[in-house]
């Protein structure tokens, strides 16, 4: 029997990517495809490249609760998931793709988002399987990581204890800004362009540093592609270590991570676009002892919807890779 799932906030880029993945998942049936704005319209009317016949739904929360779904994805803007969680049955498995439950410390959340956290004690599991797979398997509530946080954390985590300082230089496709962004409205703004933004205080900096716990600088950029991401880590090492030792460290750390591929070469963005893989490579050390590690991933897949399905598989007792390999 197939698992029955729903998506709330289904008409955005992450919601549509979720639908695309789940529509081809052999063990899942999507029964709720909620969009307040587009209820009754076909998904293909918004996304011309999508060939499915699914229609956006407009179920109320009591109606959704009555369906007793196996799991619900929240693909809502930041700040709105906390309201949805209050309305949903407390026993429902939920994966939230917003930032509402990513921070353990409520004071940190308030400092970054300027409003009170939706919890006094956060019991949600952070949904990065490479770090928290066993916790995710047992969880009812999972906070899906941010895209930059996924790439940056995976790029640095195995060597974090050798890092005196980390400087992250990250580039993302413009879909990361959302379907209502200025880039979606006018693609000429990003054509043949590279734009830096929030150059010192992007919210993902603090999400990343929950796990790296080192001196961290982080600057994001948006560049001229719809989806795809590169996170380049400049890591100031606190002692000498060889390139061969570093590569072995990464290979050992990610040996049981089916979607994280360690390479000696420098990864390319196009190799991970429209996949759930994160490629990590480069591993060059310069004459000052600074290590450079490059991670590539798709901001809508491993950075959002693909990783959410990976987490769903773990939570529902399915094979971790099911529905995510071509």
DOVO-43055 format. One line per 3 residues: number of its first residue (from 1); their letters; for each residue x, y, z of C-alpha. Coordinates in steps of 0.02 Angstrom, whole numbers. Each point is the difference from the previous one (the first is absolute). Layout:
residues N
NUM	a	X,Y,Z | ...
END
This chain:
residues 326
1	xxx	0,0,0 | 67,171,-47 | 38,133,130
4	xxx	-121,146,-5 | 78,173,9 | -46,182,-22
7	xxx	85,164,-47 | -57,165,76 | 67,148,-98
10	xxx	12,-102,-158 | 6,137,-132 | 174,69,37
13	xxx	161,-65,-76 | 36,-120,144 | -181,-60,2
16	xxx	5,-33,-187 | 166,-91,12 | -74,-106,140
19	xxx	-147,-44,-111 | 117,-43,-144 | 100,-120,108
22	xxx	-150,-76,90 | -100,-25,-160 | 135,-124,-54
25	xxx	25,-80,171 | -55,-183,-4 | -57,-6,182
28	xxx	-91,165,21 | -168,76,-46 | -25,190,12
31	xxx	-176,32,67 | 16,182,53 | 77,131,-114
34	xxx	-55,156,91 | 17,173,-74 | -112,136,70
37	xxx	27,110,-152 | -12,-131,-139 | -123,-128,67
40	xxx	-93,-80,-145 | 135,36,-128 | 114,-130,-77
43	xxx	182,2,53 | 44,-1,-185 | -86,169,-20
46	xxx	137,78,109 | 143,-111,-54 | -4,-27,-188
49	xxx	138,-131,6 | -104,-110,116 | -106,-129,-91
52	xxx	-103,-67,146 | -188,22,21 | 3,40,187
55	xxx	-114,140,59 | 37,114,147 | -114,-32,148
58	xxx	-71,119,129 | -34,-112,149 | -26,76,172
61	xxx	109,-61,142 | -143,-102,77 | -26,-84,-169
64	xxx	186,-39,-13 | 0,-71,177 | -148,-110,-42
67	xxx	99,-82,-142 | 125,-74,124 | 145,19,-120
70	xxx	165,-88,32 | 99,161,-20 | -21,183,-45
73	xxx	128,115,-81 | -10,185,43 | 69,103,-145
76	xxx	-58,166,70 | 94,166,14 | 104,27,156
79	xxx	-110,46,148 | -158,-87,-60 | 41,-181,41
82	xxx	-18,32,185 | -183,45,-27 | -30,-156,-104
85	xxx	80,-111,131 | -122,64,131 | -146,-54,-111
88	xxx	63,-172,-50 | -27,-157,103 | 140,-17,128
91	xxx	29,-180,-53 | 28,43,-183 | 175,-21,-69
94	xxx	56,167,-71 | 150,59,-101 | 15,189,0
97	xxx	101,77,-142 | -1,174,78 | 121,65,131
100	xxx	-128,1,141 | 69,-150,94 | 183,-7,-54
103	xxx	73,84,155 | 16,-90,166 | 22,164,92
106	xxx	-158,109,0 | 105,155,39 | 103,-31,-157
109	xxx	-159,-13,-103 | -65,165,70 | 166,87,-32
112	xxx	1,-55,-183 | -185,15,-45 | -51,142,115
115	xxx	-145,-91,81 | -30,-131,133 | 38,-180,-42
118	xxx	-151,-118,-15 | 69,-104,144 | 80,16,171
121	xxx	91,-165,-24 | 25,-61,-178 | -29,-188,-11
124	xxx	5,-6,-191 | 141,-100,-80 | 114,92,-121
127	xxx	-23,-90,-165 | 177,-24,-62 | 13,-190,-21
130	xxx	189,-1,-13 | 5,60,182 | -164,-55,78
133	xxx	-64,-152,-95 | -46,-105,151 | -93,145,84
136	xxx	-96,35,-161 | -57,-181,-11 | -87,17,169
139	xxx	-63,178,-19 | -177,64,-23 | 57,178,-35
142	xxx	149,43,-111 | 69,172,-45 | 70,-9,-176
145	xxx	165,96,-13 | 29,153,-107 | 87,-22,-167
148	xxx	157,100,42 | 4,-82,171 | -5,-173,-78
151	xxx	144,32,-122 | 107,96,123 | -23,-120,145
154	xxx	37,-153,-107 | 154,86,-73 | 78,37,170
157	xxx	-73,-115,133 | 125,-146,-14 | 147,118,30
160	xxx	-84,123,119 | 114,-44,146 | 154,47,-103
163	xxx	-77,167,-54 | 63,158,81 | -110,104,-114
166	xxx	-117,-32,-148 | -45,119,-140 | -147,-56,-108
169	xxx	-23,72,-175 | -164,-67,-71 | -96,21,-163
172	xxx	-180,-54,-32 | -118,-5,-146 | -135,132,9
175	xxx	-141,-123,40 | 63,11,179 | -79,172,11
178	xxx	-174,-73,-30 | -137,8,-130 | -48,179,49
181	xxx	178,68,-5 | 59,145,-108 | 100,-126,-103
184	xxx	-155,-102,-39 | -92,158,-52 | 143,68,-105
187	xxx	134,-127,-50 | 101,137,-87 | 60,55,173
190	xxx	103,-158,18 | 45,-33,-182 | 190,-7,-21
193	xxx	12,60,179 | 62,-49,173 | -75,90,150
196	xxx	63,-2,180 | -127,31,140 | -11,-5,190
199	xxx	189,-4,-8 | 36,-21,185 | -160,-47,93
202	xxx	-99,-123,-106 | -111,-110,109 | 82,-160,-62
205	xxx	165,55,77 | -73,-27,172 | -88,-160,-51
208	xxx	166,-70,-60 | 96,51,154 | -116,-99,113
211	xxx	101,-150,-59 | 172,67,-50 | 24,107,156
214	xxx	150,96,-66 | 39,175,-62 | -108,10,-155
217	xxx	-19,127,-139 | -135,-30,-131 | -46,94,-158
220	xxx	-135,-60,-121 | -23,46,-183 | -133,-34,-130
223	xxx	57,-39,-177 | -73,-26,-172 | -77,-172,12
226	xxx	-171,-56,63 | 59,-139,116 | 167,-60,62
229	xxx	123,53,134 | 186,7,40 | 68,23,176
232	xxx	187,33,9 | 77,-17,174 | 165,85,40
235	xxx	56,-88,160 | 145,66,103 | 72,-158,79
238	xxx	67,-3,177 | 135,-128,-37 | 87,-83,-147
241	xxx	-90,-142,-87 | 26,-73,-173 | -124,5,-144
244	xxx	-4,-191,-1 | -46,-4,185 | -138,127,-27
247	xxx	-77,-95,-145 | 4,-161,102 | -84,92,144
250	xxx	-143,56,-114 | -17,-170,-83 | -13,-86,169
253	xxx	-124,126,68 | -118,-13,-149 | 20,-186,-38
256	xxx	-180,-36,52 | -74,158,-79 | -76,-53,-167
259	xxx	-23,177,-64 | 167,76,49 | 140,-37,-123
262	xxx	181,38,45 | 111,39,-150 | 182,49,-20
265	xxx	-44,113,-147 | -92,166,12 | -189,-30,-13
268	xxx	-107,84,-134 | -172,73,30 | -75,-87,-152
271	xxx	45,-171,70 | -121,20,145 | -141,101,-81
274	xxx	-169,-89,11 | 75,-135,112 | 5,-28,188
277	xxx	190,-15,3 | 124,113,85 | 174,-14,-76
280	xxx	147,51,108 | 174,20,-71 | 152,108,-36
283	xxx	92,-24,165 | 147,112,-44 | 111,77,134
286	xxx	94,160,-40 | 167,59,68 | -83,88,148
289	xxx	-81,-161,61 | -173,47,-64 | -105,-145,-64
292	xxx	-126,29,-141 | -148,-119,-12 | -136,18,-132
295	xxx	-176,-71,17 | -133,2,-136 | -184,-45,16
298	xxx	-170,47,-70 | -80,131,112 | -174,-69,-39
301	xxx	47,-183,21 | 133,-41,131 | -20,180,60
304	xxx	-188,-15,24 | -128,-118,-76 | 111,-149,-41
307	xxx	71,0,175 | -178,12,69 | -46,-159,-95
310	xxx	161,-81,63 | -57,42,176 | -176,-64,-37
313	xxx	72,-166,-57 | 94,-17,164 | -150,50,106
316	xxx	-119,-120,-88 | 118,-149,1 | 32,3,-187
319	xxx	168,-20,-85 | 94,165,19 | 30,16,-187
322	xxx	-174,-51,-59 | -75,116,-129 | 158,105,-7
325	xx	109,-93,-124 | -32,15,-186
END
